[in-house]
Amino acid sequence: MINLTIDGQKITVPEGTTILNAAKQAGIDIPTLCFLKEINEVGDCRMCIVEVEGRKGFATSCIQQVEEGMVVHTHTPNVLEARHVILDLIISNHAKDCLTCTRSGNCELQALATKFNVLDIEFPGEMNKHKIDDSSPSIVRDFNKCILCRRCVATCKNVQEIGAIDCVNRGFESCISTVGDHSLNDVDCTFCGQCIESCPTGALHEKETINDVWVKLKDPETVVLVQTAPATRVALGEEFGMPIGTNVVGKMITALKRLGFYKVFDTNTGADFTIMEEANEFVERFKNHDNLPMLTSCCPAWVKFIEMEYPELLSHLSSCKSPHQMFGAILKTYYAKKENIDPEKIYVVSVMPCIAKKFERQRPEMKENGLYDVDNVITTRELARMIKQANIDFEKLEDGTFDSPMGEATGAGAIFGTTGGVMEAALRTAQDILTGKDLPKINFEQVRGGEGIKRATINIAGQPISVVAASGLSNARKIMEEIKSGKSNYQFVEIMACLGGCIMGGGQPIKNSKIRSEVDVRKLRADSLYSIDEKSTIRKSHENPILKKIYEEYLEKPGGYRAEKLLHTKYAKREKYNI
């Protein structure tokens, strides 16, 4: 243990602790900008500088470890002046369109400028001017707002192990870019969006498409339907100042109806369809020992990853479309026929926690009869912007309910939003199919939790089934290497591109570095989804009465001809670089 003094407070911390963390334990706040706990601890921005008695210059507190007897000062006049100059220099080469920036009000640079009273620029001079990369369907890259903190680089390279972006050039010409400065659309980016979640400014943001939705909502000839993913309901409230993980499903439904959507449906119903098809597919493969392990295909960033990185293992991928794509296909066929609506007049909007869904929506495989299953994908953040644009007081809204007949879902559909949830939901149905019984076991705790990789052996009808649930593409790579080398004995594998699953998707509310280091956001959101499941009357997808009716009237059976045509697809090798 090390004894030191920070701002007059004597504290004791373990050896190896940084000054930043020691100060935090003492309740002393030191500002940071490039720091991202356990991801980017490099001391690049120097906002966290402090003075240490007996030493010349400043110490960078996020990387400087404490020493016995050290005396630290965090806000001397010299420190405050230096921080002000650092901020001034950063802002002098930064686009100043804050009022129209998507991150206005939730920008760490803006917050620090306000905190340290940076009212004008003392060092005006030449500014870098960069083209905006907006050619991908998911991500916009605006380097004019980049502060070279490298948080996005560290996330892409160290957390996801993709490395689609890096710092290139030197000096004033330094910038974050891709191979050959090509668009993210043309390199090995999976569109997971974790770079956006880690970015402190508006240098990276989703490709916004809410204006297209507004146009369709105003068109009297268009029937605009909306579906909402499970993860959105436990995160949307955060955009309106509500506690992390608050379930706002009722208020969200009411808000969507006030925005003018014709019907508001639940993607959880689509998740139930996915389980019906996926569990049936797994049981068939398991019985026939065919293409095992079976890999889930719900996550579009993960699907793009395997297409680029492991095309030789694509035969293991489930042929099931993701829940919102399945649901879109059902809405434009069964629902359109039932309600006597011309499918060409239906415009399906998906509210998703994920920006890769924007890419998935426009894949050529996601069409039926020349019509896309889903016409537009907006993120949780985009929905919040629409609600604010409509001047709706979200917190004061009464709770609404999803529209019938497509709004009834199960608890199994709700847990799709967290890592291990797809696996657990599928096992609930698979065990009943394999045994021919309505088994009472509902919870599979073995695949729950925040670990990046969760392995388990589940016994069903006396047969051991080896499963693994992985989240984060670096963990996906580990599992794929195990399978590729023949060292694994898995039968069923669930993979989500984002650590923690969809609740931590690239389209969810962005948390600043301080919140991310102090609060377990993943657990709070996941606990809320599990609570929805626990309170649900029906917790197995195959017991959903709406699904039973649709299969009886239209799809016939899981894996049948019509179900195969509408709810399944095929994937193929994708080049990592389209250059």
N, C-alpha and C positions, 0 to 999 in steps of 0.2 A: 504493500500500500504506500501511496505517495501523499505527503502533506504539502499543501501549497496555499497561497492566499490569492483570491481574485476579488478585486474591488473592495478590499478590506475584510472579506469573509474568509475565514480559515476553513478549508475543506480537506477531506481525505478521499482519494479515489484510487482504483487499482492501477498498477504500473501498466504503461502502454496506452492509457487514456489520453485523448487529445485535449488541448485547452478548450476547444469548442464544446466537447462533451462534458468536461469538468464544469464549465460555466453553466451548462444546461442543468446539470444536477444541482447546482447552487441556486437555480432560478434566475440566472443572469442570461439575458438574450444578447447574442452576438449576430449581427446580420450576415447573411450568406446570399450568394447568387448562383455560383457554379456548383455548389455542394449538393449532392444527392446521396443520402445515406446508403452505404454499402454498394453504390453504383458508380458515383463520380466524386471521389475524394482526392482532388488533385491540386487544389489551391491556385487555380488559374486566375480567378477574377480579383482576388485580394480584398474583397469587401470585408472579410472576416479578420482583418489585421488587428493586432493588439500590441501593447507595449509590455515588455518584460524588463523589470529592473535589473541593471547591470549589463544590459546588452544594447548594442547600437542598432538602429533601424527598428523595423517592425517584425513581429512574428506572425506567420499565417496560421491562425488558430485551428483550422480544420485539419491540418496535417502535422502541426507541431505537437509532440507528445510532452506531457508534464514531467517535471523533474522535482526532486526533493528540495523543499524550501523556496521554490519559485514564487515570485511575487508578480502578479499580472494586473494590468490596468486596461480596461476595455473601452473607456470613453474619455480619455484625456483630450485636451484641445488639439494636440497633434494628431491623434487617431481620428477624431471627428473631421478635422480639416482634410486629412488624407483620403478618407472615405468620400468626402464631398468631391474632391478632385477626381477620384476614380470614377464616380458616377457621372461626373461632368464629361469626362473623356469618352465613356461608353455611349452616353446619350448623344454626344456630338456627331457620332457616326451611325445614328439610328434614325429610321424613318419616324417622323413625328405626327402620324395620322391617328393619334390615340382615340379620337372621338369616333372614328369609323372602323377601328380595329376590332376584330372578333374577340380579342382578349382584354378589351378595355374593362377595367373593374376587377379583373382577375389576372393581372400581369405583375410578376414579381419585380420587374424593373420599374414599372409605374409606381408600385407600392413603396419601393425604396426611395424613389425620387420625391415622393410626397413626404415620406418620413424624415428625410434629411433636408427638406426644404430647398430642393434644387429648382429654382424658379426661372433661371435663364442659363444660357450656355456661355461659359467664359472662354471656351476654346473652339470657336467656330472655324471651320476649315473645309478642305475637300472631303467629300463623302463618297464611299463606294456606291456604285450603282449596278445592280444585278437584275437580270431578267427573272421574272416570276415563273416558276415551273408549276403549271396547273393542268398539264396534259393527262395526268392520271385521273381515273374516276373517283379516287378516294382521298388523296393528299395534295395539298397545295404547299409548295416550298417557296417562301419569300425571304431570301437571304438579306434583304434590306432591313429586316427587323432582327437579324441574328446578332447575338452578342458574343459569339465564340466561346460559350461556356462549356461546350462539348458534352452536355448531358445527353443529348440525342445520340451522339456517337457512341458514348459508353453504353447506353441502353441497347442500341442496335447490335453492337459488337460483343459486349460482355454478358448481357442478360439474354438476348435472343440468339446470339451467335450467328447473325446474318452478315453484318458488316457492309450493308448497302451504301452507307455514307461514312465519310471521314473528313478530317481536316486536310486541305490541300493548299499548295502554294506557301509563301512565306511573307513575313512582315505585313505591310498594309494590304497586300493582295491575298492574305490568308482568308479562307472561307470553308464552309462545310459543303461538300459536294459529293457527287457520285463518280464512278469510273468514266473518265472522259467528259465530265460535266454533262452527262446525258440526263434525261428526265427519269424520275423515279419509276415512270411507267415502262422504261426500257431496260431496267437493271433488275437485280435479284431481290427487290423489295417485295415483301409479302402483303403489304398494306395492313399489318397488324395494328398500327397506330400508336404503339407504345412510345415512339419518338415524340408524338404530339403531347402525350400525357406527361412527358418529362421536360418538355420545352418551357422555359419560364416566361417567354414572350409570345408574340404572334407569328414567329418565323415559320412555324409549322402548324397547319390547321386542316380540318377536314374540308373536302370539296362541298361547299354549301349548295343545297338544291331546294331550299324552302321557297324561293320565288316561284319555281315551277309548280309547287304545291298550291301556292296562293292563286296562281292563274287557273288551275284546274278547279279549285273550290269556287271560283267566281263563274265558271262556265256552267250554264243551266243544262247543257246537253251531256255533261259528264257525271257519272255516278262515282263519287270518290269514297272508297272504302279504306279504312285504316286498321292495322293490326299492331299490337305492342308486345315486345319481347318481355320475358320474365324479369330480366335484369334492370329494365328501365324503371319499373315501378318502385324499386328500392333505392334509386339514385336520383330520380328527377327532383325530388323535394330539396335536395342539397343545393340546386340552382336557385332556390327561393329562401335560403337561409335555414332550412329545417335540419334537424340532426342527421348525421350520416346513417344510412340504412333505414330511414323511415319509409314504411310502406304507404305510398300515396296513390295506390291503384284507383280508388274511388274518385279522388280529386282529378287525377289524370284523365279518366274517362269523361268526366263532366267538362273538363277543359277542351278535350278533343271535340265533343259535341258542340260546344259553343263556338269553336273555330269553324264549324260548318261541315264536318265530315258526315256523310250520309249514314254510315253505320260504323260502330267501333267494335272491333273483334279482338280476340285474345290469341296471340301467337302460341300460348300454352296449348291451345287446341291443335295447332300445327305440330307442336312437340309430341302430343299424344299420337298423331298420325305417324310421326317419325319412329316412335317406339314400336308401334304396331308392325311397321314394315321392317325396322331394323332388328327387332327381337326375332321376328319370323325368319329373316335372312340369317341371323346368327344361329338359330336352332337348326336350320337346314345345313349350314356349313358344319356345325358341330357334329351333327349326326353322321354326315358323310365325310368328315375329316377333310374338308375342301377349303383351300385358301385360308388356312388359319395361320396366325391370328387374324381375326377380322378387326379392321381399324374403323373407327367412327368417322363420319364425313360431315358433321354439323358445322364445323368451323371453317370458313372460306380461306382464312389466312393460312391455316394448317394445310388445307387441300392444295393451295398454290405452292406451299413449301414442299410437299411431297412430290408434286408434279415437276418441280425444278430440281430438287436435291436427290430424290430416291424414286425415279420413274420406274425402276425395275421392281418396285414393291407395290405398284398401283393396283395390282390384282387383289391385294389384301384389303383395299379400301372398300367400305360399304358403298353400294350403288345408290343409297338413299340420298335424296336431296335434303337440304337443311329445312328445319321447321317452317320458316317464313316462306320459303320457295314452294314447299308442298302446299301450304295454306293458300298461297296466291293461285296455284294451279286449281285447287278445289273451288275457290271463289269464282274463277272465270269459266268454270265448267258446271259443276253440280249446282252451286249457289245461283249462278246466272240463269240456268235452266229453271230452277225452282222458283225464282222470283220473276221470271220472264223478262230478263234484262239482256240486251245485246252485249255480248262479251267485249266487243270493240269499244263500247261506251264506258266500260268499267276501268277505273284508274286505281290501282292498289298501291297504297303507301305503307311501308313498313317502318316502324319506329324501333331502332336497334341501338344497342350499346356499342356497336362495332362499325368501323369505317370500311373494313374489308367486305362487308355486305353490299356496299355501293359497287364494288368491283364484281362481286358474285352476281348481282342482279342483272348486269348487262352481258353476262357470259352467253354465247350462242346456244349452249346446252340448256339454258333455262327458258326455253320457248315451247309453246304448244299451239298448233294451228296458226303459226305466224305471230302470236302474241306473247310478249314476255309474261312470265308468271307474276312478277312484281314490277311496277312501273317507276317507283321512286323509293329510295331509302334515306331517311333522315335520322340523325343521331339523337341521343337523349339531350345533348346540348342544343341541337337545332330546334327540337320541340320546345325547349324552354324559351328560346328566342322568339318562336312564333307566339307563345302564350304572352310573353312580355309585349310583343308588337301589337297584340290585340287588346292590350291594357286590361288583362284579366287578373284580378287579385287572387292568386292561386291558393293561398293559405285559407281564404275565407270560403272556398268552394264547398258545396255539399257533395257527398259521395254519390257517384253514379254507378251503374252496373253495365256490364258488357251486353251488347245486343244479341238477341236470339235470332235464328237457331244456332249460330256459329260461335257463341260466346261461352259455352260451357267447357271447362277444362278440369284437369285433375291436379292433385298435388305433385304427381310425377312430372307433369309439364313444367311446374314452377321451378323445380330444382335444376332444370337444364341450365340455369344461369350461373351455376357455380361448378368449379372443378370437381369431377366425380359424379355430378348429378345425372348426366346422360347414362353413365354406367349403371348407377343405382336404379334409375327408372327402367332401363332395359332389363336388368336382372329381375325386377319385380314381375315383369310380364313373362320373361323367358322361363323362370322357375315354374310358373303356372302352366305354361305350354308343355314343358318337359315332363311335369308330373301329372298333368291333367287334373290338377286340384287347385282350389282357391286357398293357397297357403297363407297363414297369418303373418309370416315374416315380411315386414315392410322395409325396415331400415337396414342398410348395409353400411355400418359405421366404418368398415375397413377401407372404404374408398372416400371417406369424408376427411376434411381437414385441409390445412393450407400448404402442406408439403408439396414440392414440385413434382415428386414422383411417389405414388402410393401403390404398392403391390399387395396382392391378396390372393388367397385360394378360397373359393366359395364352393361349398358342397351342396349340390342340388340333385335330389333323387339318388343319392349315393354316389354321384359322379363329381369328382373334383374339377373345378373350372378355374384355371389360372388367369387372373385379370390384372391389369395395371391402368391407372389413370395418371396422365402426365399433363402439366400445364406449363407454358413457356416453351419457346421453340428450342432453346438449348437443351431442355429436358426431353423434348420430342426427338432431338437428334440422338441423344443417348439411347433411347428406346429403339429407334430405327437401326442404330448400329448393332444393338443386341440381336435384333431380328435378322438383319442382313448377314451377320456372322454365324447364325444358326445356334447361338448360345441361349436363346430364350425358349421357354416352353409356354408362352402366353397363348390363350385362346381368344381373348377379347381385350382390345386396347382402346381406351378413350384418350384423345389428345385435343387440347385447347391451346391456341397460340399464345394467349395472354396469361401470365401468372395469376392464378386464382380463378380463371375462367372468364365468362362474359361479364360478370359484375365488375371486372377490372378492364373492360374493353377500351379500345382507343376512342370511342365516342361518348364515354361517360364523363361526368363532371370532373374537371381537372383540379387536383389538390396541390397546393404549393408545397415546397420542399419541407417546410416546418411541420405541416400536418402529416405529410407522408412519413416523417421520421418519428413522430410521437404517437400516431393513432393507427391502429390496425384496421384500415378502411375495408380490406377484403373480408375480415371476420364479421364486421358489423353488417355489411351488405349480405353476406352469406347466411348469417343467423336469421336475418329477416326473411330470406327465401325459405329456409327450413321451417320457419314459423308458419309461413303460408301453407306449406305442405302438411305440417302437423295438424293444422286447423281444418284441412280440407275433408269434406265428406267422402269423396272418392279419391283414392291415392294410387290407383293402378290404371295405366292408360287404357288397357283393353276393357275396362269396366265403364268407360265414358259412354253414356247413352247416345250422345250425338254421333260419335264414331260408329257405334253399332248400327245406327240408322243409316248413315251414309254408306257403309260397307254393304248393308242389306239392299239399299235402293240403287246404288250406283257402282261402287268399286268391287262388289262381289266378295272378295277375300284378300287378305294381305298377300302380296306377291302375285296376285292374279293379273290377267292381261291388262285391264284398265288401270289398276294400281301401278303396274310396272310402267305403263306408258306415261302416266301423269306424275308419279311420285319418285321415280328413279331416273338416274342419268349415268353417263360414263365420263371418265376423265382420261386424259392422255398426257404424254410427256410434254413439258413446256421448257423452252430454252431459257436459261438464266439471264441471258443478255440479248436483247433484240436491237443490236447495234450494227 
